[in-house]
Amino acid sequence: MKEESSVPWSRRDEILAIARRHGVTDVRVFGSRARGDAGPDSDLDLLIEVGPVHSRWFPGGLVADLEELLGNRVDVVELRSLPPARRERIVAEALPL
C-alpha cells in the first residue's frame, strides 16, 4: 500500500464507519491525494461502491459527515456511474482505504 502523506490514513476507521452508516461497501482514494501531488486546497476524492440499502441522506449526508470529520472538501464518485474509459483510469490509481 502506498503511504502518501495526503491520504488520511489516521482517520481510516472513522471514515469507513461513516461510509458504512450510509450504505457504502467499499471506499478508495483517487486523484491528487492518491498520486501524492495534492496541494493545500485539494479536496479528497473518494471512489465508492454502494450496497442495495443506503441512507436516505445519501450521498449528501455522506459528504457532509466526511467533510465535518476531516475539515476538508470531499468529492464522492460511485464506481458504477463512471464511463468505462474513466473508470479504468480512476481504478488504476485508486488506493483502498
Phi, psi and omega in degrees: 000132175295144177247067179285133184293337183271357174272130186282061182303324183294341180255011186309307184299320179292318178299313181295324178296316177297315180300314179300320180300332180262006177090012180278133182257343180209138180228129176226146178265134175223181179083204188299326180290324177289325180281342181085017180241030180287143175263179182296336181256010182291141175277174176257116180266123180242129173265124185233156169239139186244137177284180182292337180243123177224166183295153179289349178264011182280138359267352184302318180294322177299310180299314181299315180296318180291319179295323178294316180297313189268342183066032185212155175294140179232137176238129178246141179229128177279132180306315185292344182271353184276139172295151186309314183295317180291321179302314182300315181295314183293315180298323181297327182261349186290140178250127177299138178268000000 
